[in-house]
Amino acid sequence: MAKQIGKIKLYSVKDLKESLGVNERTVREWFKKGRLKGVKIGTEWHVTEENLGKFLNAEGVADFKSDKISG
């Protein structure tokens, strides 16, 4: 489940893995290669809802809606 900090919604690697049906290693590679822009908080990578939408739209997933990710 996404974390809410103020008005910012953050998704973890685990959130993306479960919602997108990909391996955690794949998500971490996206961060490492700069395809997915995120922030490392402690030892965990997170992506904002805005950056996740940009990534998905760039990958050809039209009209990203966050409610489909947050479950």
C-alpha positions as CSV (number, residue, x, y, z in Angstrom):
1,M,0.0,0.0,0.0
2,A,1.3,3.5,-0.9
3,K,2.6,5.8,1.9
4,Q,1.1,9.2,2.2
5,I,3.4,12.1,3.4
6,G,1.4,15.3,3.3
7,K,0.0,15.5,-0.2
8,I,2.7,13.2,-1.7
9,K,1.9,9.6,-2.3
10,L,4.9,7.2,-2.4
11,Y,5.1,3.7,-3.8
12,S,7.7,1.2,-2.7
13,V,9.4,-1.4,-4.7
14,K,7.1,-4.0,-3.2
15,D,4.0,-2.0,-4.2
16,L,5.3,-1.8,-7.8
17,K,6.2,-5.4,-7.9
18,E,2.8,-6.5,-6.8
19,S,0.8,-4.0,-8.9
20,L,2.8,-4.3,-12.1
21,G,3.6,-8.0,-11.9
22,V,7.3,-7.7,-12.3
23,N,10.3,-8.9,-10.2
24,E,11.7,-6.6,-7.5
25,R,15.0,-6.7,-9.3
26,T,13.4,-5.3,-12.4
27,V,12.0,-2.3,-10.4
28,R,15.4,-1.7,-8.8
29,E,17.0,-1.8,-12.2
30,W,14.6,0.9,-13.5
31,F,15.7,3.1,-10.6
32,K,19.4,2.4,-11.2
33,K,19.2,3.1,-14.9
34,G,17.2,6.2,-14.4
35,R,14.1,5.0,-16.3
36,L,12.0,5.4,-13.1
37,K,12.8,8.5,-11.0
38,G,12.6,7.8,-7.3
39,V,14.2,8.5,-3.9
40,K,15.9,6.2,-1.5
41,I,14.6,6.6,2.0
42,G,16.9,4.7,4.3
43,T,17.5,1.5,2.3
44,E,14.2,1.5,0.4
45,W,13.5,3.0,-3.0
46,H,10.2,4.9,-3.4
47,V,8.6,6.7,-6.4
48,T,6.1,9.5,-6.2
49,E,2.7,9.1,-7.8
50,E,3.6,11.8,-10.3
51,N,6.9,10.1,-11.4
52,L,5.2,6.7,-11.6
53,G,2.6,8.2,-13.9
54,K,5.3,9.7,-16.1
55,F,7.1,6.4,-16.3
56,L,4.0,4.4,-17.1
57,N,2.8,6.9,-19.8
58,A,6.3,6.8,-21.3
59,E,6.2,3.0,-21.4
60,G,2.9,3.2,-23.3
61,V,0.4,2.7,-20.5
62,A,-2.1,5.3,-21.5
63,D,-4.0,7.4,-19.0
64,F,-2.4,6.2,-15.8
65,K,-4.7,6.2,-12.9
66,S,-3.2,5.8,-9.4
67,D,-6.3,4.0,-8.0
68,K,-5.3,1.0,-10.2
69,I,-2.0,0.8,-8.3
70,S,-3.0,1.6,-4.7
71,G,-5.4,-1.3,-4.7
